[in-house]
Amino acid sequence: MKRLLAVLVFPVVALFLVPTAAFADASVVQDSCVTTGTVPPYNVWTYLTVVNFSLPEPVCAIRLVSEPSPPEPGCEIIGIQFPAGWDGSYTAGGASWWTTSDCIGPRSSQGGFAFYLDPDFCCYVVSFYGAAGNLLLEQEECFTCQKVPAEQKSWGQVKQLYE
């Protein structure tokens, strides 16, 4: 009877454990991409939101380091942006942002972070730091921005597509 109970209970318990194992404590979420330039090579602003789901203390700094290092051509950061209350710096191989006022507490997020490059598909090791500069979490994140080519057409050429 005990063996039958164990066989029936184990799959149910496993179903509840699997989703929690995949849940991250914090993450960097790609919000959007804005392409600049009219001809290749294009440069792209990649916008991010930092989410603190459940880290034990607030996130007060974030660092991206190119993976692999040194960065491959096209994955060299050439500029950054940051939200009010934050500051930052960058090198070709990565970027760092740190708060000048409020950290990102558990169950909260902060948008307005961005980096500027010509990405095909770039990966970075993302490090999250606490108020004392202690490493809270490190994970790999990959970012991609699809470039959609556009052809210049006259109104007559567009109409022909639908006739």
C-alpha positions as CSV (number, residue, x, y, z in Angstrom):
1,M,0.0,0.0,0.0
2,K,2.8,2.4,0.9
3,R,4.5,1.7,-2.5
4,L,1.2,2.4,-4.4
5,L,0.8,5.7,-2.4
6,A,4.4,6.7,-3.2
7,V,3.9,5.9,-6.9
8,L,0.7,8.1,-7.0
9,V,2.0,11.0,-4.9
10,F,5.4,11.4,-6.5
11,P,4.1,12.6,-10.0
12,V,1.8,15.2,-8.3
13,V,4.6,16.5,-6.1
14,A,7.0,16.7,-9.1
15,L,4.4,18.8,-11.1
16,F,4.5,21.4,-8.3
17,L,8.3,21.5,-8.0
18,V,9.2,21.8,-11.7
19,P,7.6,25.2,-12.3
20,T,9.3,26.7,-9.2
21,A,12.7,25.4,-10.2
22,A,12.5,27.3,-13.5
23,F,11.4,30.6,-11.8
24,A,14.1,33.2,-11.7
25,D,14.8,35.4,-8.6
26,A,15.6,38.4,-10.9
27,S,15.8,39.0,-14.6
28,V,16.5,41.5,-17.4
29,V,13.6,41.7,-19.8
30,Q,14.0,43.1,-23.3
31,D,11.3,45.6,-23.8
32,S,11.9,46.8,-27.4
33,C,14.4,47.8,-30.0
34,V,14.7,51.0,-31.9
35,T,16.7,50.9,-35.1
36,T,18.7,54.0,-36.1
37,G,20.1,54.7,-39.6
38,T,18.5,54.2,-43.0
39,V,21.0,51.8,-44.7
40,P,23.1,48.9,-43.4
41,P,24.8,48.7,-41.0
42,Y,22.0,49.7,-38.7
43,N,22.6,50.5,-35.1
44,V,20.0,49.6,-32.5
45,W,18.9,50.8,-29.0
46,T,17.9,47.7,-27.0
47,Y,15.6,48.8,-24.1
48,L,15.5,46.7,-20.9
49,T,13.5,46.4,-17.7
50,V,15.2,45.0,-14.6
51,V,12.8,42.8,-12.5
52,N,13.5,41.7,-9.0
53,F,11.0,38.9,-8.4
54,S,12.3,37.6,-5.1
55,L,15.9,38.3,-4.3
56,P,16.4,38.6,-0.5
57,E,17.6,42.2,-0.8
58,P,17.1,45.1,-3.3
59,V,19.1,45.3,-6.6
60,C,21.2,48.5,-6.6
61,A,23.5,47.8,-9.5
62,I,23.5,45.7,-12.7
63,R,26.4,44.8,-15.0
64,L,26.4,43.2,-18.4
65,V,29.6,41.5,-19.6
66,S,29.9,40.3,-23.2
67,E,29.8,36.5,-23.7
68,P,32.3,35.6,-25.1
69,S,34.8,38.2,-24.0
70,P,36.1,40.1,-25.9
71,P,32.9,40.7,-27.7
72,E,32.3,39.6,-31.2
73,P,32.0,42.3,-33.9
74,G,28.5,43.7,-33.8
75,C,28.1,43.1,-30.1
76,E,30.3,45.9,-28.9
77,I,28.3,48.4,-26.8
78,I,28.8,52.0,-28.1
79,G,26.3,53.8,-25.8
80,I,23.9,53.4,-22.9
81,Q,20.8,55.1,-21.3
82,F,19.5,54.9,-17.8
83,P,16.4,56.0,-15.9
84,A,16.2,58.9,-13.5
85,G,17.9,58.0,-10.2
86,W,20.5,55.8,-12.0
87,D,23.9,56.4,-13.5
88,G,26.0,54.2,-15.7
89,S,29.1,53.6,-17.8
90,Y,30.1,51.3,-20.6
91,T,33.0,49.8,-22.5
92,A,32.9,47.8,-25.8
93,G,32.7,44.6,-23.7
94,G,29.8,45.6,-21.4
95,A,27.9,48.1,-19.4
96,S,27.2,48.9,-15.7
97,W,24.3,50.8,-14.1
98,W,24.0,51.8,-10.5
99,T,21.4,53.6,-8.5
100,T,21.9,57.1,-7.1
101,S,18.7,57.0,-5.1
102,D,16.4,54.0,-4.9
103,C,17.2,50.3,-5.4
104,I,14.9,47.8,-7.0
105,G,13.2,46.0,-4.2
106,P,11.6,42.5,-4.2
107,R,8.4,42.2,-6.3
108,S,9.3,45.4,-8.2
109,S,10.9,46.5,-11.5
110,Q,12.6,49.4,-13.1
111,G,12.5,50.2,-16.8
112,G,14.4,52.7,-18.9
113,F,17.8,50.9,-19.2
114,A,19.2,50.7,-22.8
115,F,22.4,49.9,-24.7
116,Y,23.3,50.9,-28.2
117,L,25.0,48.5,-30.7
118,D,24.6,46.8,-34.0
119,P,23.3,43.4,-32.8
120,D,22.8,40.3,-34.7
121,F,22.4,38.1,-31.6
122,C,24.4,39.0,-28.6
123,C,24.7,37.3,-25.2
124,Y,25.8,38.8,-21.9
125,V,26.5,37.6,-18.4
126,V,24.2,39.8,-16.2
127,S,25.2,40.4,-12.6
128,F,22.8,41.8,-10.0
129,Y,24.4,43.6,-7.0
130,G,23.1,44.6,-3.6
131,A,23.5,47.9,-1.7
132,A,26.9,46.8,-0.2
133,G,28.2,45.9,-3.7
134,N,27.7,42.2,-3.0
135,L,26.8,39.9,-5.8
136,L,23.2,38.7,-5.5
137,L,22.8,36.7,-8.8
138,E,24.5,36.1,-12.1
139,Q,22.9,34.7,-15.2
140,E,23.3,34.7,-19.0
141,E,20.8,36.7,-21.1
142,C,20.7,36.9,-24.9
143,F,19.2,39.8,-26.9
144,T,18.2,40.0,-30.5
145,C,16.5,42.6,-32.6
146,Q,15.1,41.6,-35.9
147,K,15.7,44.0,-38.7
148,V,12.9,44.0,-41.2
149,P,14.0,45.2,-44.7
150,A,11.8,47.6,-46.5
151,E,11.6,48.2,-50.2
152,Q,10.6,51.6,-51.6
153,K,7.5,51.1,-53.9
154,S,5.2,53.4,-55.7
155,W,1.5,53.3,-55.0
156,G,0.9,51.6,-58.3
157,Q,3.3,48.8,-57.4
158,V,1.6,48.3,-54.0
159,K,-1.8,48.1,-55.7
160,Q,-0.6,45.4,-58.1
161,L,0.1,43.1,-55.1
162,Y,-3.7,43.1,-54.3
163,E,-5.2,42.9,-57.8
